[in-house]
């Protein structure tokens, strides 16, 4: 039994609409697929994404020493006097290098992963909506890289200084490399996802699902959700760190309002009868 198409916008396709992806559009919605076809399509997109990550990891492992210096050297310079990185497991340093290559591989494969995600939902879209593929992938990639850069250059160093500030003459700060990098990865990936907000709002606004008026109307609820999310993501429980997490989210929400206002669908004006 065929599944229902994805949720649609109010715009109906014209008879001449073609999807541009090798599928014809059915009347009243996107192309319909059976449950098994959905599973097969999902499996295909997952395999391509995993292969892209694997290739990215192989590429990244060829210069993993540079990745290590890029991530750890700035943190080492911020350590209190007398502190240094340590590891107390025989395989810990090697596993760290593998994890660094994996993270770099994911970042390298981000455009492919986002493209596969778009291709998975493409059968449920109209032809005009499928033209958003390139802007969506481009904006999402820029957003992810921007979130990772924000974490690397601003957010994580500030938190690192905060954590190291508790060191005293009788209390040494000797961080293990594996937990440090694990925390770094969580923050990089978390902020990379948070920075997807403008790209997501752009696509939804172009389709007509989200409007600037809707975002403004629900601004106070968005602030509440943002601070809850910041409290969950933040590794420490102090309000200052949570606020530091929440501020870029609020800024992105405001930018998303502007994006929805500029690129959102315009409702046709109803002529006034005399």
ABEGO torsion letter per residue (X at the ends): XBBBBBBBBABBBBAABBAGAGBBBBBGEBBBBBAAAAAAAAAAAAAAAAAAAAAAAAAAAAAAAAAAAAAAAAAAAABBBGBBBBBABAAAAAAAAAAAAAAAAAAAAAAAAAAAAAAAAAAABBAAAAAAAAAAAAAAAAAAAAAAAAAAAAAAAAAAAAAAAABBAABBBBBBAAAAAAAAAAAAAAAAAAAAAAAAAAAAAAAGABBAAAAAAAAAAAAAAAAAAAAAABABABAAAAAAAAAAAAAAAAAAAAAAAAABBBBBBBBBBX
